[in-house]
Structures are given as C-alpha cells and as structure tokens.
Amino acid sequence: MTALYIPSHIAPENRNEPALWFVFQNASVAVCTDADGPCLPRCIHVTQYGVEPQRTQYLGIYDGQHCYAVQLGESGPLPENWRFIGLREAFAVFDVELGALSGRAFQILEWDRNHQYCSRCGTPTLPRRDERSRSCPSCRLTTYPPISPAIMVLITDGGRRVLLARKSSWAPDRYSALAGFVEPGETLEDTVARETREEVGVEVRNIRYFGSQPWPFPHSLMIAFTAEYAGGEVRPDGVEIEEARWFDVDELPKLPPSISISRRLIDTITAELAAKPSQPGSTPFSMSAK
C-alpha cells in the first residue's frame, strides 16, 4: 500500500512524538543501519545525537510521521551507526515514495541555501509564513523552489526498433532515450521536436505523453514522451550526443538503472513492440545510422 504524503511548510509548534529526518551533507543523505537495513533517522530532534543543522525545512507528514530536512556543514562526525549515501543510491534503497521525498527534501534545502540574499538588490531574504518562499523586505522580490522541466522521448520506427543515444560521458555500451531541457516560450511538444532535430537530426510525429518523474539533479522534472520517426538521417550532433543507433527490441544495449523513468519508458515501449504480431508484407522505415 502506498504511504500517504501530505506536504506542508508549517512545522507543528508542540510536537512530542518522533519525526522522520532527512539529514544532508552536500548531496548525500544520512541513513542509520538496523536489522532491516538502511533507514532514515527517526527521533524527536537530530540534535539529541550531537548533530547540529545549518538549516532546517519542514516537509509535512509522510505515513503519519512529521518530516524534516536538515543540512549539515561540509564535515563533522556522525553517530556511530549512521552513514551517508548518495541520492541515486537512496532511490535504490528506499521505496519509490520515500525516494521521491528524499529528492524533494534535497531540492528544498538547496533552494533555501541559494536564496539567502535577493538576486535583484542583494538584501537578505526572509522566509514567508503563508507559503514556501523567501521574500526580499526591500524590493519585495519573492523566490520559490525552482523546477526545470526537461523532456525525454523514445522514438520508434514503425516496426520493432527504437532510437537510443549515448553521451560521451557515459560508459561505451550504455544508451538511453533522448532528453533535453525546455526553453522559454516552448510547449513540451515543441521541445521534443527541437531536441530530436538538434541532437540526432531526425523529424518526429505523433508525439504522445508517457509519464513524469521528479529528478533532483539538480531540480528537474523529467516529462517522458513517445514519438514516431517522420524523416531524416540519424546524425549525432557530436556535442550532446556521441552516438545514436536504432536497436531491435530483441537486441537492446545496456540501459539506465531501473530507478529512472527512462528505463521504465524503454522497458514499457519495447515490451509493447515485442508483443505486436508481425504484419505480412510490412517493413519498418529504412534508415541509416552513423
């Protein structure tokens, strides 16, 4: 059963029951080890363990427990049975809902840290009571935790193949769907078409929404689509994309980890393509790849 999360920015005034704590140092979150494996600290306040937060943000209620995010300094000892793990590892260790809340906690702390001063006039900002934001008492500029929307698209060829690409910073045998950030003034569909054209040189049609996933690296919202090939020759741009190829659903390369929506997108669509009966006399579009 999915745990219920009720977001809030207003902490309870008189809490006497243990809360769930997301304790961060840089982009790593603290876990404590018990018989069931890594888990988040659960206590009245982390200061009882000798941990001194630089900043604290209330997150709301998860599974009936109050939740807080705290940020520590660059260094400092942890309690004996605590250790830090990276956010990507946390996504794999925690269930989906708790992993997403870990990402939310990190993004809110980063926003709070990065907006202590007004970007317009330099005056120290103040947290507002009525919403999660920081306001400048001088020029009245208000800032909110930022979200950067990015699209992801898996292109099919009309048969059993999907177009996958690889960045130079990835392992030589790892591929994924195309992705890119939304620019000002664009619709999501505009971004799908532009990113596909810019990164691999092909046109697409029949763009359809698949799903979305918050991605706190640093503060993205990944919005996944499918699309059909509509023309052009596959030509990687050599900047964002080092290599792009068509892969048959039975000959897929190494893919992203299961925690990402890119893997769910690829697994879902290739399974659907593999299950389709072959149509006599039909062949997929003819395309070359370099």
N, C-alpha and C positions, 0 to 999 in steps of 0.2 A: 504494500500500500504506500502511495506517495505521501511523504511528510508535507504538512501544510506550512507554508511560509507566509507570514503577514508582515510586509515591510513597514518600517516606521523610522522616523529620525528623532523622536522624542523619547528619551530614556525614562523609565519609571523612577519616581522620586524616593520611594521607600521600598526597595527590593530586599528581601531577606532569604530568597532561595537561590541556589547555584545557577549560574548562567553559562552559556557556551561562548568560548573566547577564540577569536581568530587573531593570533599573535604573529605579526610580521616583522621580519628584518630584511630590508630591501624587498625582493620579490619571492621570498621564501616564507612559508608558514610553519609555525611550531606545532608538532604533534607529540603526544605522550604515548608511551607503549604500555599496553596492558595485555592480558591473556588473549584477547581477541584481535590484537594487532594495533596499528597506529590509530589514534583517535584525537580529537580536539580536546584541549583542557576544559574542564567543567568545574567551576568554583565560584565563590562569591565575588572575588576580585583577584586578578593575577598578581597584585602587589603582595598578597599573602605568601607567594612563592619567591619573593625578592625581585620580581620583575618590575621595572619602572618604565611605563609607557611615555613616549614623547607626545603622542596624541591619541585620542580615543574617539570612536564614532559608534553610536548605537545603530544597530541594523534592523531590529524588530524582533519578531517571535518565530522561531523555527521548531516545529514539532513540540510545541508547548513550552519552549525554553527561550528566555531572553538571550539575545546575541549581541556581542560587541566585537568591534575590530579595533586593534591597538597596533601602533607602530613603535618598535624599539629603535635604539641607536644602532650605529654601524657595528658595534661589538658589545660584548658583555656576556657573562656566564648565564647559562640556562639551568633550571633544576635538573637533577641527575637523570631522570627518566624522560626528559624532553629532548627533541632534536628538530632541526629544520629540514623541510623538504621543499623542492621547487613546486610551483603551481601546477606545472604539467604532471608531475608525479602525484600531486594531490588529486587531480582529476581522475587518475587511475586508481588511487587508494580509496577515495570516498565514493559514495553513491552519487548519482547524477545531480540530484538536488543540492546536496551538500557541496559538491564540487563547484557548481554554479554559484552558490552563495560565497564560497571562498574567493572566486573571481570578483564577485560584487564587492566584497569587503576590501580587496586589494585596490580596486579602482577608486572606491570612495576615499580611502586613505591617501592615495596618490593625488587625487583632486584636492583634498584638503591641504596637503603638504605644498602643492604647487601654486596655490592661490591664497597665500597668506597676505599678499600685497596686491593692490589693484593694478591691473595691466594697463590701465588708462592714465592714472595720475600718480601711482606709487604709494598711496595711502594704505596703511594696514587695514585689512578687511575684517569684518565681524560676521560670525555665523548668525543666520536668521532663525527665529523660533518657529515661524509658520510653515517653513519648507526646508528641504535640504539644499541650502545655497549659502553663499558668502556675499555680503554686500559692502560696498565702499561707503563709509559715512561722509565722504567729501563730495564725490561726483555721482554717487548713487548707482554706479555700475554693479550689476548682480551677476555672479557666475554660478554655474551648475556643473555637476559631474559630467564631463564630456562623453559623447558617444560618436564614434567614427564608423559610419556604415560602409561595409565592403561587400561586393557581390562575389559569388562563386558560381561557375557554370560548367556543367558536364555536357559536352556536345556529342550527339550520336550521328551516325552516317546513313541512317535508313536501313541498315542491316544489323550486324552483330558487333559493330565496332564502336569504340568511344575514343575521343581525343583526349590524351593525357599529356602533361608537360612536366618539365623538370627545371628547377633553378640551379645555377652553378654552385650555390652554397649547400645544396642537398647532396646526399650520397649518390654515387653514379647510377645506381639501379632503382632509385626511388622517384615515383611520379605521382602527380595529383591532378585535380581539376584546375582550370584556370581561375584566377581570382584577381581582384583589384578594388581600390577604394573609389567610392562615389565622389564625383566632383560637384562643386556648386552649380545649381541650375539643372542638374540631370535627374531624370527618372531612373529607377533601378534598371528598367529595360534598356534605356539609353546606355547605361554603364556596361551592361552585358555586351551589347553590340560593339561599343567602343573598345573595351578591353580585349575582346576577342580579335578585333581587327588589328589593334596595336601590337598585341603580344604574339599572335600566330598568323595574321594576315588573311583570315577567312571571314566570310559573312555567315550569319545565322538567321534562323526564322523560328516561328512557333516557340517563343520563349515562355516558359511556364515555371511558376513558383514551386519550390520543393519544401523548404523549411528554413529555420534560422537557428543561430546559436550565439549567445554572448561569448566573446573571446577576449580576455583581459590582457592582450599583448600588443599595445598597452591598454586600449579601451575601445575595442572594435565590436561591432555587431555583424556577424557573418550571415549573409542572406543568400541562400543557395537556389539555383535555377537549373533547369534542363533546357536544352535548345537543340534544334536540328541544323545540320550543315546546309548551307544555301549557296555556296560557291567560293572559289578562290583556292590557291595552293598553300599548303601549310608551310610557313616560313617563320621560324622563331626569330624574335627581334634581336637576340644576342645580348640584350641588356637585362631585362627581367627574366627572360626565358632562354635557356641554353639549348634545350632540345624539346621537340614536341612530336608525338607519333600517334598513329591510330593503332589501337590494340583490340584484338578479338576478345570476347568475353571469356574464352577458354584459355587465353594466354596473357593474363594480366601481369604487370610487373609488381615490384614491391610498392605497397600503398601506405598512406598515412596511418597513424595509430587509430584505434577504434574510438578514442575519446573525441575525435574531431568530426564535425558534420561533413567534411569532405569524404571521409571513409564511409559514413552512412549513405551519402549521396551515391558514391560509386558502387557500393555493395547493392543498394536497392535497385538502381537502374540496370546494372549488368545482370542481376538475377532476373529482372523482368525481360530483358532481351534474350537471355538464355532459355527462358521458358516459352518464348513465342515459337509456334510451329513455322517451319520454312514454307515460303510461298513458292510454288512451282513457277519457274521462269523468271523470278525476281532476283535482282542482284543489287547490292548496295552501290552508292555513288562511287565512281572511280576517282581516286585522289592520290596524289604523290605526297611524300613527306621527306623533308630534308633535315 
